[in-house]
Amino acid sequence: MKDKVLAFLKKEKKYCSGEEISHELGVTRAAIWKTIKKLQAEGYEIQSSTKKGYKLLGTPNIVTPSEVKEHLQTKVLGQTIYYETEMDSTNNKAKELARQGAQEGTLVIADKQTNGKGRLGRSWTSPEGAGIWMSLILRPHILPQYASQITLVAGLSLCEAIQEVTGLEVGIKWPNDVVVNGKKVCGILTEMNAEMEEINYIIVGIGINVNIMTFPVELPYASSLRLEGGEEYSRSSIIQTFLEKFEVAYNTYKSNPTLESIRERYEKNCITLYKKVKLIKKNEEVIAYATGITNEGALSVCYEDDSKEDVLSGEISVRGLYGYV
Ligand code: ADP
């Protein structure tokens, strides 16, 4: 109902009387009035005049299903959206929905997370109204050991989507942080539920600092697209562009689960490569030169004693020698 009234007002772009809308949609004028109130509460600027009716003046920068799904060009990803203004963690909600049988491509979005999660039990700051906090439920028919590669596919799609929408110079810090001017603007947390040979579901949790203006002092390497680009960006456009790019890359990946088809693009965008980095594993730190990405998604490194290794992302964090990247 809400979507229909909104679509009508967006299409008409002029004052429409309650009677006109109720006639068009086949519901009572009282129902229209209630729906208008709900839309106004979501942030839509709708002028109402007893004589002329209702007119949509402005669309807010929000991430409700109606805004995200409008003109969304995917077949599966994001076609079902579960949205709440506040959640503890979108990954937790997505896991709950996946356990109840939610389909592949179901997207969970919150305007604010009260207990957002990062990798290795870390927390993710997720204030309201300015970020994208979302989790995608996937059910690929691939072996569980390949699941971590999907994070890299998602990271690349995210990097390319942000580049396209904002025009900013965006890079990937292996395995999947998106970085602008050496600062972290997005993080991805992938969680999986699987049997020996089969994946029940994968949750790809994504946090994007879109229009956040200040960060806590404990996060000196965090930034937002707005702080780096100097302008406000549409949150729903970023979600749509990401879903469209990721759907293509994900389908290619499922038909042949190796990173071969995207490796060149990933390496081109990866700012971790061809320099010395610090590898942090539990409390141990080692310096290594990063030489490439394997088709399995590992980071190939060469240590100072000339020995070589392909390290997997599971338990490792990478930092630059003098800062975050
Ligand atoms: P890593 O950098 O090791 O890959 P994660 O991707 O799991 O770690 O991110 C978690 C870390 O990111 C937290 O420990 C915190 O330092 C930082 N962080 C938390 N919230 C944000 C945020 N909104 N933006 C950028 N960095 C954040």
py3Dmol code that shows the C-alpha trace and the ligand (Angstrom):
import py3Dmol

protein = """\
ATOM      1  CA  MET A   1       0.000   0.000   0.000  1.00  0.00           C
ATOM      2  CA  LYS A   2       2.735   2.419   1.081  1.00  0.00           C
ATOM      3  CA  ASP A   3       4.714   1.597  -2.059  1.00  0.00           C
ATOM      4  CA  LYS A   4       1.686   2.125  -4.279  1.00  0.00           C
ATOM      5  CA  VAL A   5       0.835   5.542  -2.833  1.00  0.00           C
ATOM      6  CA  LEU A   6       4.472   6.568  -3.009  1.00  0.00           C
ATOM      7  CA  ALA A   7       4.824   5.372  -6.600  1.00  0.00           C
ATOM      8  CA  PHE A   8       1.667   7.295  -7.524  1.00  0.00           C
ATOM      9  CA  LEU A   9       2.891  10.545  -5.952  1.00  0.00           C
ATOM     10  CA  LYS A  10       6.331  10.119  -7.529  1.00  0.00           C
ATOM     11  CA  LYS A  11       4.758   9.577 -10.943  1.00  0.00           C
ATOM     12  CA  GLU A  12       2.296  12.465 -10.736  1.00  0.00           C
ATOM     13  CA  LYS A  13       4.755  15.060  -9.360  1.00  0.00           C
ATOM     14  CA  LYS A  14       1.773  17.394  -8.681  1.00  0.00           C
ATOM     15  CA  TYR A  15      -1.048  17.752  -6.152  1.00  0.00           C
ATOM     16  CA  CYS A  16      -3.335  14.701  -6.178  1.00  0.00           C
ATOM     17  CA  SER A  17      -6.591  14.699  -4.268  1.00  0.00           C
ATOM     18  CA  GLY A  18      -7.337  11.957  -1.735  1.00  0.00           C
ATOM     19  CA  GLU A  19     -10.268  11.003  -3.925  1.00  0.00           C
ATOM     20  CA  GLU A  20      -8.133  10.663  -7.038  1.00  0.00           C
ATOM     21  CA  ILE A  21      -5.603   8.427  -5.255  1.00  0.00           C
ATOM     22  CA  SER A  22      -8.271   6.326  -3.554  1.00  0.00           C
ATOM     23  CA  HIS A  23     -10.047   5.844  -6.870  1.00  0.00           C
ATOM     24  CA  GLU A  24      -6.815   4.886  -8.637  1.00  0.00           C
ATOM     25  CA  LEU A  25      -5.714   2.405  -5.947  1.00  0.00           C
ATOM     26  CA  GLY A  26      -9.157   1.121  -4.967  1.00  0.00           C
ATOM     27  CA  VAL A  27      -8.942   1.903  -1.241  1.00  0.00           C
ATOM     28  CA  THR A  28     -10.709   4.361   1.061  1.00  0.00           C
ATOM     29  CA  ARG A  29      -9.624   7.974   1.516  1.00  0.00           C
ATOM     30  CA  ALA A  30      -9.060   7.276   5.216  1.00  0.00           C
ATOM     31  CA  ALA A  31      -6.593   4.541   4.276  1.00  0.00           C
ATOM     32  CA  ILE A  32      -4.785   6.968   1.969  1.00  0.00           C
ATOM     33  CA  TRP A  33      -4.576   9.555   4.751  1.00  0.00           C
ATOM     34  CA  LYS A  34      -3.101   6.955   7.157  1.00  0.00           C
ATOM     35  CA  THR A  35      -0.562   5.871   4.550  1.00  0.00           C
ATOM     36  CA  ILE A  36       0.492   9.483   3.929  1.00  0.00           C
ATOM     37  CA  LYS A  37       1.111   9.870   7.675  1.00  0.00           C
ATOM     38  CA  LYS A  38       3.321   6.767   7.649  1.00  0.00           C
ATOM     39  CA  LEU A  39       5.314   8.060   4.675  1.00  0.00           C
ATOM     40  CA  GLN A  40       5.797  11.415   6.388  1.00  0.00           C
ATOM     41  CA  ALA A  41       7.051   9.588   9.493  1.00  0.00           C
ATOM     42  CA  GLU A  42       9.642   7.820   7.306  1.00  0.00           C
ATOM     43  CA  GLY A  43      10.896  11.222   6.202  1.00  0.00           C
ATOM     44  CA  TYR A  44       9.075  11.858   2.913  1.00  0.00           C
ATOM     45  CA  GLU A  45       8.185  15.526   2.538  1.00  0.00           C
ATOM     46  CA  ILE A  46       4.532  15.415   1.515  1.00  0.00           C
ATOM     47  CA  GLN A  47       2.557  18.622   1.493  1.00  0.00           C
ATOM     48  CA  SER A  48      -1.116  18.174   2.265  1.00  0.00           C
ATOM     49  CA  SER A  49      -3.775  20.738   1.556  1.00  0.00           C
ATOM     50  CA  THR A  50      -7.482  20.268   2.243  1.00  0.00           C
ATOM     51  CA  LYS A  51      -8.322  21.806  -1.103  1.00  0.00           C
ATOM     52  CA  LYS A  52      -5.655  20.408  -3.412  1.00  0.00           C
ATOM     53  CA  GLY A  53      -4.701  17.090  -1.811  1.00  0.00           C
ATOM     54  CA  TYR A  54      -1.187  15.665  -1.495  1.00  0.00           C
ATOM     55  CA  LYS A  55       2.084  16.485  -3.247  1.00  0.00           C
ATOM     56  CA  LEU A  56       5.498  14.850  -2.808  1.00  0.00           C
ATOM     57  CA  LEU A  57       8.085  17.594  -2.327  1.00  0.00           C
ATOM     58  CA  GLY A  58      11.176  15.603  -1.511  1.00  0.00           C
ATOM     59  CA  THR A  59      12.575  12.103  -1.117  1.00  0.00           C
ATOM     60  CA  PRO A  60      14.748  11.544   1.951  1.00  0.00           C
ATOM     61  CA  ASN A  61      18.110   9.777   1.883  1.00  0.00           C
ATOM     62  CA  ILE A  62      16.774   6.566   3.415  1.00  0.00           C
ATOM     63  CA  VAL A  63      17.267   2.834   2.934  1.00  0.00           C
ATOM     64  CA  THR A  64      13.716   1.510   3.177  1.00  0.00           C
ATOM     65  CA  PRO A  65      12.679  -1.324   0.834  1.00  0.00           C
ATOM     66  CA  SER A  66      10.680   1.042  -1.387  1.00  0.00           C
ATOM     67  CA  GLU A  67      13.695   3.283  -2.026  1.00  0.00           C
ATOM     68  CA  VAL A  68      16.133   0.406  -2.501  1.00  0.00           C
ATOM     69  CA  LYS A  69      13.858  -1.583  -4.798  1.00  0.00           C
ATOM     70  CA  GLU A  70      12.841   1.325  -7.001  1.00  0.00           C
ATOM     71  CA  HIS A  71      14.447   0.703 -10.419  1.00  0.00           C
ATOM     72  CA  LEU A  72      16.572  -2.133  -8.950  1.00  0.00           C
ATOM     73  CA  GLN A  73      17.769  -4.195 -11.916  1.00  0.00           C
ATOM     74  CA  THR A  74      18.554  -7.525 -10.266  1.00  0.00           C
ATOM     75  CA  LYS A  75      16.793 -10.853 -10.651  1.00  0.00           C
ATOM     76  CA  VAL A  76      17.476 -12.289  -7.194  1.00  0.00           C
ATOM     77  CA  LEU A  77      19.687 -10.167  -4.952  1.00  0.00           C
ATOM     78  CA  GLY A  78      17.655  -7.690  -2.911  1.00  0.00           C
ATOM     79  CA  GLN A  79      14.319  -8.698  -4.417  1.00  0.00           C
ATOM     80  CA  THR A  80      13.163  -9.526  -0.891  1.00  0.00           C
ATOM     81  CA  ILE A  81      14.150  -6.960   1.730  1.00  0.00           C
ATOM     82  CA  TYR A  82      13.701  -7.110   5.461  1.00  0.00           C
ATOM     83  CA  TYR A  83      14.068  -3.632   6.982  1.00  0.00           C
ATOM     84  CA  GLU A  84      13.944  -2.209  10.495  1.00  0.00           C
ATOM     85  CA  THR A  85      15.093   1.187  11.703  1.00  0.00           C
ATOM     86  CA  GLU A  86      17.132  -0.435  14.480  1.00  0.00           C
ATOM     87  CA  MET A  87      18.681  -3.894  14.907  1.00  0.00           C
ATOM     88  CA  ASP A  88      21.385  -5.274  17.171  1.00  0.00           C
ATOM     89  CA  SER A  89      23.235  -6.667  14.148  1.00  0.00           C
ATOM     90  CA  THR A  90      21.980  -7.233  10.596  1.00  0.00           C
ATOM     91  CA  ASN A  91      24.108 -10.416  10.448  1.00  0.00           C
ATOM     92  CA  ASN A  92      22.254 -11.805  13.479  1.00  0.00           C
ATOM     93  CA  LYS A  93      18.879 -11.005  11.955  1.00  0.00           C
ATOM     94  CA  ALA A  94      19.940 -12.488   8.612  1.00  0.00           C
ATOM     95  CA  LYS A  95      21.046 -15.700  10.353  1.00  0.00           C
ATOM     96  CA  GLU A  96      17.693 -15.951  12.096  1.00  0.00           C
ATOM     97  CA  LEU A  97      15.840 -15.463   8.803  1.00  0.00           C
ATOM     98  CA  ALA A  98      18.132 -17.942   7.012  1.00  0.00           C
ATOM     99  CA  ARG A  99      17.428 -20.569   9.683  1.00  0.00           C
ATOM    100  CA  GLN A 100      13.727 -20.000   9.061  1.00  0.00           C
ATOM    101  CA  GLY A 101      14.267 -20.690   5.364  1.00  0.00           C
ATOM    102  CA  ALA A 102      14.723 -17.223   3.824  1.00  0.00           C
ATOM    103  CA  GLN A 103      15.608 -17.456   0.148  1.00  0.00           C
ATOM    104  CA  GLU A 104      18.874 -16.738  -1.591  1.00  0.00           C
ATOM    105  CA  GLY A 105      19.248 -13.001  -2.184  1.00  0.00           C
ATOM    106  CA  THR A 106      17.173 -11.887   0.817  1.00  0.00           C
ATOM    107  CA  LEU A 107      18.607  -8.595   2.049  1.00  0.00           C
ATOM    108  CA  VAL A 108      18.442  -7.369   5.646  1.00  0.00           C
ATOM    109  CA  ILE A 109      18.890  -3.624   6.197  1.00  0.00           C
ATOM    110  CA  ALA A 110      18.918  -1.529   9.375  1.00  0.00           C
ATOM    111  CA  ASP A 111      19.195   2.232   9.658  1.00  0.00           C
ATOM    112  CA  LYS A 112      21.202   1.770  12.856  1.00  0.00           C
ATOM    113  CA  GLN A 113      22.932  -1.186  14.563  1.00  0.00           C
ATOM    114  CA  THR A 114      23.257  -1.256  18.331  1.00  0.00           C
ATOM    115  CA  ASN A 115      25.764  -4.118  18.337  1.00  0.00           C
ATOM    116  CA  GLY A 116      27.327  -4.171  14.850  1.00  0.00           C
ATOM    117  CA  LYS A 117      30.006  -6.816  14.365  1.00  0.00           C
ATOM    118  CA  GLY A 118      33.416  -6.809  12.700  1.00  0.00           C
ATOM    119  CA  ARG A 119      35.755  -9.718  12.022  1.00  0.00           C
ATOM    120  CA  LEU A 120      37.373 -11.753  14.810  1.00  0.00           C
ATOM    121  CA  GLY A 121      34.812 -10.642  17.405  1.00  0.00           C
ATOM    122  CA  ARG A 122      35.454  -6.926  16.907  1.00  0.00           C
ATOM    123  CA  SER A 123      32.689  -4.371  16.966  1.00  0.00           C
ATOM    124  CA  TRP A 124      31.456  -2.135  14.140  1.00  0.00           C
ATOM    125  CA  THR A 125      30.256   1.411  14.813  1.00  0.00           C
ATOM    126  CA  SER A 126      26.910   1.907  13.039  1.00  0.00           C
ATOM    127  CA  PRO A 127      25.166   5.197  13.824  1.00  0.00           C
ATOM    128  CA  GLU A 128      21.710   5.987  12.451  1.00  0.00           C
ATOM    129  CA  GLY A 129      20.766   7.822   9.300  1.00  0.00           C
ATOM    130  CA  ALA A 130      24.152   7.989   7.627  1.00  0.00           C
ATOM    131  CA  GLY A 131      25.499   4.537   6.841  1.00  0.00           C
ATOM    132  CA  ILE A 132      24.562   1.338   5.064  1.00  0.00           C
ATOM    133  CA  TRP A 133      24.314  -1.591   7.447  1.00  0.00           C
ATOM    134  CA  MET A 134      23.100  -4.618   5.538  1.00  0.00           C
ATOM    135  CA  SER A 135      23.424  -8.403   5.261  1.00  0.00           C
ATOM    136  CA  LEU A 136      22.760 -10.560   2.248  1.00  0.00           C
ATOM    137  CA  ILE A 137      21.660 -14.200   2.545  1.00  0.00           C
ATOM    138  CA  LEU A 138      23.279 -16.479  -0.052  1.00  0.00           C
ATOM    139  CA  ARG A 139      22.816 -20.194  -0.636  1.00  0.00           C
ATOM    140  CA  PRO A 140      25.403 -21.153  -3.272  1.00  0.00           C
ATOM    141  CA  HIS A 141      25.860 -24.792  -4.285  1.00  0.00           C
ATOM    142  CA  ILE A 142      29.612 -24.776  -3.796  1.00  0.00           C
ATOM    143  CA  LEU A 143      31.898 -26.545  -1.347  1.00  0.00           C
ATOM    144  CA  PRO A 144      32.232 -24.837   2.069  1.00  0.00           C
ATOM    145  CA  GLN A 145      35.978 -24.315   1.638  1.00  0.00           C
ATOM    146  CA  TYR A 146      35.277 -21.890  -1.204  1.00  0.00           C
ATOM    147  CA  ALA A 147      33.004 -19.652   0.866  1.00  0.00           C
ATOM    148  CA  SER A 148      35.661 -17.140   1.923  1.00  0.00           C
ATOM    149  CA  GLN A 149      36.282 -16.351  -1.746  1.00  0.00           C
ATOM    150  CA  ILE A 150      32.786 -14.896  -1.985  1.00  0.00           C
ATOM    151  CA  THR A 151      33.943 -12.172   0.394  1.00  0.00           C
ATOM    152  CA  LEU A 152      36.551 -11.112  -2.139  1.00  0.00           C
ATOM    153  CA  VAL A 153      33.982 -11.125  -4.939  1.00  0.00           C
ATOM    154  CA  ALA A 154      31.712  -8.955  -2.758  1.00  0.00           C
ATOM    155  CA  GLY A 155      34.629  -6.654  -1.857  1.00  0.00           C
ATOM    156  CA  LEU A 156      35.457  -6.055  -5.508  1.00  0.00           C
ATOM    157  CA  SER A 157      31.799  -5.386  -6.407  1.00  0.00           C
ATOM    158  CA  LEU A 158      31.543  -2.968  -3.513  1.00  0.00           C
ATOM    159  CA  CYS A 159      34.707  -1.142  -4.525  1.00  0.00           C
ATOM    160  CA  GLU A 160      33.501  -0.817  -8.131  1.00  0.00           C
ATOM    161  CA  ALA A 161      29.999   0.256  -7.052  1.00  0.00           C
ATOM    162  CA  ILE A 162      31.345   3.006  -4.797  1.00  0.00           C
ATOM    163  CA  GLN A 163      33.701   4.154  -7.548  1.00  0.00           C
ATOM    164  CA  GLU A 164      30.784   4.377  -9.970  1.00  0.00           C
ATOM    165  CA  VAL A 165      28.397   6.246  -7.654  1.00  0.00           C
ATOM    166  CA  THR A 166      30.870   8.644  -6.028  1.00  0.00           C
ATOM    167  CA  GLY A 167      33.663   8.986  -8.581  1.00  0.00           C
ATOM    168  CA  LEU A 168      36.128   8.707  -5.689  1.00  0.00           C
ATOM    169  CA  GLU A 169      39.395   6.824  -5.955  1.00  0.00           C
ATOM    170  CA  VAL A 170      38.558   3.671  -4.057  1.00  0.00           C
ATOM    171  CA  GLY A 171      40.828   0.722  -3.280  1.00  0.00           C
ATOM    172  CA  ILE A 172      40.547  -2.673  -1.605  1.00  0.00           C
ATOM    173  CA  LYS A 173      42.712  -3.569   1.365  1.00  0.00           C
ATOM    174  CA  TRP A 174      42.979  -7.352   1.152  1.00  0.00           C
ATOM    175  CA  PRO A 175      40.823  -9.244   1.777  1.00  0.00           C
ATOM    176  CA  ASN A 176      37.811  -6.952   1.757  1.00  0.00           C
ATOM    177  CA  ASP A 177      38.074  -3.533   3.350  1.00  0.00           C
ATOM    178  CA  VAL A 178      37.249  -0.655   1.048  1.00  0.00           C
ATOM    179  CA  VAL A 179      39.598   2.260   1.504  1.00  0.00           C
ATOM    180  CA  VAL A 180      39.622   5.889   0.346  1.00  0.00           C
ATOM    181  CA  ASN A 181      42.698   8.105   0.902  1.00  0.00           C
ATOM    182  CA  GLY A 182      44.176   5.431   3.171  1.00  0.00           C
ATOM    183  CA  LYS A 183      41.118   5.309   5.419  1.00  0.00           C
ATOM    184  CA  LYS A 184      38.585   2.547   5.940  1.00  0.00           C
ATOM    185  CA  VAL A 185      35.134   3.407   4.620  1.00  0.00           C
ATOM    186  CA  CYS A 186      33.620  -0.112   4.437  1.00  0.00           C
ATOM    187  CA  GLY A 187      34.030  -3.495   6.042  1.00  0.00           C
ATOM    188  CA  ILE A 188      32.647  -6.928   5.190  1.00  0.00           C
ATOM    189  CA  LEU A 189      31.961  -9.746   7.624  1.00  0.00           C
ATOM    190  CA  THR A 190      31.071 -13.100   6.077  1.00  0.00           C
ATOM    191  CA  GLU A 191      29.596 -15.833   8.240  1.00  0.00           C
ATOM    192  CA  MET A 192      28.675 -19.340   7.156  1.00  0.00           C
ATOM    193  CA  ASN A 193      26.591 -22.286   8.265  1.00  0.00           C
ATOM    194  CA  ALA A 194      27.589 -25.517   6.531  1.00  0.00           C
ATOM    195  CA  GLU A 195      27.751 -29.302   6.648  1.00  0.00           C
ATOM    196  CA  MET A 196      30.829 -31.204   5.493  1.00  0.00           C
ATOM    197  CA  GLU A 197      30.085 -30.940   1.788  1.00  0.00           C
ATOM    198  CA  GLU A 198      27.305 -28.430   1.572  1.00  0.00           C
ATOM    199  CA  ILE A 199      26.641 -24.827   2.506  1.00  0.00           C
ATOM    200  CA  ASN A 200      23.336 -24.155   4.261  1.00  0.00           C
ATOM    201  CA  TYR A 201      23.752 -20.411   4.022  1.00  0.00           C
ATOM    202  CA  ILE A 202      26.324 -17.654   3.844  1.00  0.00           C
ATOM    203  CA  ILE A 203      25.687 -14.229   5.320  1.00  0.00           C
ATOM    204  CA  VAL A 204      27.618 -11.401   3.700  1.00  0.00           C
ATOM    205  CA  GLY A 205      27.433  -8.498   6.146  1.00  0.00           C
ATOM    206  CA  ILE A 206      28.434  -5.102   4.779  1.00  0.00           C
ATOM    207  CA  GLY A 207      28.994  -1.826   6.582  1.00  0.00           C
ATOM    208  CA  ILE A 208      29.533   1.344   4.525  1.00  0.00           C
ATOM    209  CA  ASN A 209      30.242   4.705   6.133  1.00  0.00           C
ATOM    210  CA  VAL A 210      28.377   6.834   3.617  1.00  0.00           C
ATOM    211  CA  ASN A 211      27.503  10.232   5.105  1.00  0.00           C
ATOM    212  CA  ILE A 212      28.893   9.925   8.656  1.00  0.00           C
ATOM    213  CA  MET A 213      30.455  13.221   9.743  1.00  0.00           C
ATOM    214  CA  THR A 214      32.345  12.212  12.921  1.00  0.00           C
ATOM    215  CA  PHE A 215      33.922   9.038  14.275  1.00  0.00           C
ATOM    216  CA  PRO A 216      34.908   8.086  17.811  1.00  0.00           C
ATOM    217  CA  VAL A 217      38.560   8.846  18.696  1.00  0.00           C
ATOM    218  CA  GLU A 218      39.302   5.114  18.962  1.00  0.00           C
ATOM    219  CA  LEU A 219      38.853   4.846  15.180  1.00  0.00           C
ATOM    220  CA  PRO A 220      41.582   7.080  13.719  1.00  0.00           C
ATOM    221  CA  TYR A 221      41.622   5.094  10.446  1.00  0.00           C
ATOM    222  CA  ALA A 222      37.883   5.254   9.843  1.00  0.00           C
ATOM    223  CA  SER A 223      36.313   7.722   7.442  1.00  0.00           C
ATOM    224  CA  SER A 224      33.191   8.167   5.350  1.00  0.00           C
ATOM    225  CA  LEU A 225      32.561   8.746   1.668  1.00  0.00           C
ATOM    226  CA  ARG A 226      31.162  12.163   2.529  1.00  0.00           C
ATOM    227  CA  LEU A 227      34.201  13.198   4.571  1.00  0.00           C
ATOM    228  CA  GLU A 228      36.521  12.123   1.745  1.00  0.00           C
ATOM    229  CA  GLY A 229      34.400  13.306  -1.187  1.00  0.00           C
ATOM    230  CA  GLY A 230      32.955  16.473   0.322  1.00  0.00           C
ATOM    231  CA  GLU A 231      29.379  15.734  -0.676  1.00  0.00           C
ATOM    232  CA  GLU A 232      26.384  13.737   0.461  1.00  0.00           C
ATOM    233  CA  TYR A 233      25.693  10.489  -1.414  1.00  0.00           C
ATOM    234  CA  SER A 234      22.453   8.568  -1.910  1.00  0.00           C
ATOM    235  CA  ARG A 235      22.520   5.483   0.256  1.00  0.00           C
ATOM    236  CA  SER A 236      19.926   3.635  -1.817  1.00  0.00           C
ATOM    237  CA  SER A 237      21.857   4.242  -5.077  1.00  0.00           C
ATOM    238  CA  ILE A 238      24.970   2.705  -3.555  1.00  0.00           C
ATOM    239  CA  ILE A 239      23.001  -0.364  -2.424  1.00  0.00           C
ATOM    240  CA  GLN A 240      21.368  -0.766  -5.850  1.00  0.00           C
ATOM    241  CA  THR A 241      24.616  -0.388  -7.775  1.00  0.00           C
ATOM    242  CA  PHE A 242      26.337  -2.862  -5.459  1.00  0.00           C
ATOM    243  CA  LEU A 243      23.551  -5.460  -5.796  1.00  0.00           C
ATOM    244  CA  GLU A 244      23.575  -5.169  -9.584  1.00  0.00           C
ATOM    245  CA  LYS A 245      27.356  -5.550  -9.869  1.00  0.00           C
ATOM    246  CA  PHE A 246      27.554  -8.283  -7.263  1.00  0.00           C
ATOM    247  CA  GLU A 247      24.781 -10.330  -8.885  1.00  0.00           C
ATOM    248  CA  VAL A 248      26.749 -10.544 -12.134  1.00  0.00           C
ATOM    249  CA  ALA A 249      30.042 -11.381 -10.386  1.00  0.00           C
ATOM    250  CA  TYR A 250      28.405 -13.854  -7.994  1.00  0.00           C
ATOM    251  CA  ASN A 251      26.647 -15.760 -10.785  1.00  0.00           C
ATOM    252  CA  THR A 252      29.904 -16.045 -12.727  1.00  0.00           C
ATOM    253  CA  TYR A 253      31.643 -17.213  -9.574  1.00  0.00           C
ATOM    254  CA  LYS A 254      29.002 -19.862  -8.802  1.00  0.00           C
ATOM    255  CA  SER A 255      29.311 -21.403 -12.256  1.00  0.00           C
ATOM    256  CA  ASN A 256      33.071 -21.751 -11.761  1.00  0.00           C
ATOM    257  CA  PRO A 257      34.193 -21.249  -8.153  1.00  0.00           C
ATOM    258  CA  THR A 258      37.599 -19.701  -8.655  1.00  0.00           C
ATOM    259  CA  LEU A 259      38.602 -16.056  -8.647  1.00  0.00           C
ATOM    260  CA  GLU A 260      40.240 -16.398 -12.058  1.00  0.00           C
ATOM    261  CA  SER A 261      37.607 -14.338 -13.870  1.00  0.00           C
ATOM    262  CA  ILE A 262      37.921 -11.359 -11.511  1.00  0.00           C
ATOM    263  CA  ARG A 263      41.521 -11.712 -10.368  1.00  0.00           C
ATOM    264  CA  GLU A 264      42.926  -9.098 -12.708  1.00  0.00           C
ATOM    265  CA  ARG A 265      40.260  -6.551 -11.705  1.00  0.00           C
ATOM    266  CA  TYR A 266      40.762  -7.357  -8.036  1.00  0.00           C
ATOM    267  CA  GLU A 267      44.545  -6.954  -8.280  1.00  0.00           C
ATOM    268  CA  LYS A 268      44.140  -3.665 -10.139  1.00  0.00           C
ATOM    269  CA  ASN A 269      42.094  -2.252  -7.264  1.00  0.00           C
ATOM    270  CA  CYS A 270      44.034  -3.887  -4.422  1.00  0.00           C
ATOM    271  CA  ILE A 271      46.192  -1.414  -2.506  1.00  0.00           C
ATOM    272  CA  THR A 272      47.838  -4.141  -0.396  1.00  0.00           C
ATOM    273  CA  LEU A 273      49.915  -5.413  -3.306  1.00  0.00           C
ATOM    274  CA  TYR A 274      53.528  -4.732  -4.296  1.00  0.00           C
ATOM    275  CA  LYS A 275      54.592  -3.283  -0.979  1.00  0.00           C
ATOM    276  CA  LYS A 276      55.738  -4.288   2.471  1.00  0.00           C
ATOM    277  CA  VAL A 277      52.909  -5.039   4.878  1.00  0.00           C
ATOM    278  CA  LYS A 278      52.538  -6.168   8.456  1.00  0.00           C
ATOM    279  CA  LEU A 279      50.684  -9.473   8.911  1.00  0.00           C
ATOM    280  CA  ILE A 280      49.016  -9.730  12.298  1.00  0.00           C
ATOM    281  CA  LYS A 281      48.092 -13.223  13.492  1.00  0.00           C
ATOM    282  CA  LYS A 282      46.815 -13.373  17.061  1.00  0.00           C
ATOM    283  CA  ASN A 283      49.551 -11.393  18.867  1.00  0.00           C
ATOM    284  CA  GLU A 284      52.288 -12.129  16.405  1.00  0.00           C
ATOM    285  CA  GLU A 285      53.390  -9.580  13.787  1.00  0.00           C
ATOM    286  CA  VAL A 286      55.488 -10.388  10.722  1.00  0.00           C
ATOM    287  CA  ILE A 287      56.663  -8.157   7.930  1.00  0.00           C
ATOM    288  CA  ALA A 288      56.252  -9.429   4.385  1.00  0.00           C
ATOM    289  CA  TYR A 289      56.193  -8.192   0.792  1.00  0.00           C
ATOM    290  CA  ALA A 290      52.788  -8.764  -0.854  1.00  0.00           C
ATOM    291  CA  THR A 291      53.234 -10.157  -4.359  1.00  0.00           C
ATOM    292  CA  GLY A 292      49.779 -11.192  -5.563  1.00  0.00           C
ATOM    293  CA  ILE A 293      46.392 -12.789  -5.027  1.00  0.00           C
ATOM    294  CA  THR A 294      45.849 -16.479  -5.806  1.00  0.00           C
ATOM    295  CA  ASN A 295      42.821 -17.905  -7.594  1.00  0.00           C
ATOM    296  CA  GLU A 296      41.704 -19.147  -4.173  1.00  0.00           C
ATOM    297  CA  GLY A 297      41.773 -15.616  -2.729  1.00  0.00           C
ATOM    298  CA  ALA A 298      44.917 -16.008  -0.627  1.00  0.00           C
ATOM    299  CA  LEU A 299      47.505 -13.230  -0.403  1.00  0.00           C
ATOM    300  CA  SER A 300      50.876 -14.367  -1.756  1.00  0.00           C
ATOM    301  CA  VAL A 301      53.702 -12.966   0.338  1.00  0.00           C
ATOM    302  CA  CYS A 302      57.459 -13.164   0.472  1.00  0.00           C
ATOM    303  CA  TYR A 303      59.039 -12.940   3.950  1.00  0.00           C
ATOM    304  CA  GLU A 304      62.284 -11.173   4.785  1.00  0.00           C
ATOM    305  CA  ASP A 305      64.171 -14.513   4.801  1.00  0.00           C
ATOM    306  CA  ASP A 306      62.971 -15.017   1.177  1.00  0.00           C
ATOM    307  CA  SER A 307      60.531 -17.801   2.075  1.00  0.00           C
ATOM    308  CA  LYS A 308      57.142 -17.576   0.386  1.00  0.00           C
ATOM    309  CA  GLU A 309      53.610 -18.297   1.568  1.00  0.00           C
ATOM    310  CA  ASP A 310      50.020 -17.895   0.434  1.00  0.00           C
ATOM    311  CA  VAL A 311      48.134 -16.628   3.506  1.00  0.00           C
ATOM    312  CA  LEU A 312      44.405 -17.059   3.943  1.00  0.00           C
ATOM    313  CA  SER A 313      42.271 -14.321   5.386  1.00  0.00           C
ATOM    314  CA  GLY A 314      40.620 -16.316   8.177  1.00  0.00           C
ATOM    315  CA  GLU A 315      42.821 -15.315  11.091  1.00  0.00           C
ATOM    316  CA  ILE A 316      45.003 -12.624   9.649  1.00  0.00           C
ATOM    317  CA  SER A 317      44.762  -8.850   9.626  1.00  0.00           C
ATOM    318  CA  VAL A 318      46.958  -6.792   7.315  1.00  0.00           C
ATOM    319  CA  ARG A 319      48.276  -3.334   8.131  1.00  0.00           C
ATOM    320  CA  GLY A 320      50.649  -0.941   6.400  1.00  0.00           C
ATOM    321  CA  LEU A 321      54.087  -0.472   7.949  1.00  0.00           C
ATOM    322  CA  TYR A 322      53.276   3.040   9.150  1.00  0.00           C
ATOM    323  CA  GLY A 323      49.492   3.040   9.498  1.00  0.00           C
ATOM    324  CA  TYR A 324      46.320   1.387   8.384  1.00  0.00           C
ATOM    325  CA  VAL A 325      47.277   0.732   4.736  1.00  0.00           C
TER     326      VAL A 325
END
"""
ligand_1 = """\
27
ADP
P 40.164 -5.720 9.994
O 40.546 -4.289 9.814
O 41.147 -6.475 10.779
O 39.837 -6.403 8.695
P 37.282 -5.654 10.535
O 37.029 -5.508 9.065
O 36.639 -6.786 11.181
O 38.839 -5.678 10.879
O 36.749 -4.339 11.219
C 36.636 -4.211 12.605
C 37.475 -3.070 13.035
O 37.143 -1.891 12.307
C 37.195 -2.683 14.491
O 38.095 -3.334 15.333
C 37.425 -1.157 14.527
O 38.777 -0.864 14.757
C 37.132 -0.719 13.111
N 35.786 -0.108 12.985
C 34.683 -0.240 13.734
N 33.648 0.438 13.257
C 34.100 1.047 12.128
C 33.504 1.903 11.170
N 32.218 2.273 11.212
N 34.298 2.328 10.156
C 35.581 1.959 10.043
N 36.208 1.166 10.930
C 35.474 0.703 11.962
"""
view = py3Dmol.view(width=600, height=400)
view.addModel(protein, "pdb")
view.setStyle({"model": 0}, {"cartoon": {"style": "trace"}})
view.addModel(ligand_1, "xyz")
view.setStyle({"model": 1}, {"stick": {}})
view.zoomTo()
view.show()
